[in-house]
Amino acid sequence: MFSAQSELVVLQVMVEDRRHSYVTDLTADAFTVREDGTPQTIAFFNQLDAPVDVGVIVDGSGSMQAVRGLVAAAADGFVRASNAEDEMFALTFNDTVHPLLPERAPFTNSGGTLRAALAGAITSRGRTALYDAIVAGLRYADGGMYERKALVVISDGGDNASMSTLDDVLDAVRLSNAVIDAITIVDPVDPDAHPGRLKRLAEASGGEAFQVQAADELPSVMQHIARDIRRMYTIGYLPSHVGGSGFRRIRVDVQAAGHGGLHVRTRDGYIAGKR
């Protein structure tokens, strides 16, 4: 195991074939990692279903009133589809952000516990502090025991109450190795809805953005996300360029005998000098 305080840049990498099936049998020599165009030497590689600290972050503003029960049920299914050793937490947000598990037990691996916490705490009122909630989720995940981090954000993508800006959140994402998957519940009559913002944040982290037209689609989408998390490779490298600051762009390519047309998904880069 390596330290979160080390200089190692950690990537979570998804690889799929042309049929969108997971490719999970690759070895380290199949991967090429470039930072700002310069090839990097892979120092750490794991293709196993390693456990993760994962947070479920749920919009509790007035626009979510009709779906709060389905959200709680979908979270239960998400836990059941996840690695049994994963550490889970949950936050909800309206005008402010609210942790849903007690301070004495801030993580759980029980679907029932997570479901009960969400069902009892999603009040569905007030405004929407989405950006503040994502920043809080990244900080909360840092308190977990695992190197791998993930967030699942359920919202309409609108924000009308945060102290943080979209740029603040992008910076926080690029300072973290957390993968963010976003589920937007489409409301065509909500003037504050903005699914494009969630898509941008998800893609920057190496995650994926989903849009659902009806809340009953949530369980299958969340189980898909759980499977994605379990099938990601973990790759670490020590940057060949030492010193300096600013955004460094990352590209990962895969070439392996017997596999063609592979699609790779990982974060687009990180901010150096603030780690």
Buried (B, 14 or more C-beta within 10 A) or exposed (E): EEEBEBBBBBBBBBBBEEEEEBBBEBEEEBBEBEBBEEEBEBBBBBBEBBBBBBBBBBBBBBBBEEBBEBBBBBBBBBBEBBBEEBBBBBBBBBBBBBBBBEEEEBBBBEBEBBBBBBBEBBBBEBBBBBBBBBBBBBEBBEEBEBBBBBBBBBBBBBBEBBEBEBEBBBBBBBBBBBBBBBBBBEBEEBEBBBBEBBBBBBBBBBBBBBBBEEBEBBBEBBBBBBEBBBBBBBBBBBBEEEEEEEBBEBBBEBEBEEBEEBEBBBBBBBBBEEE
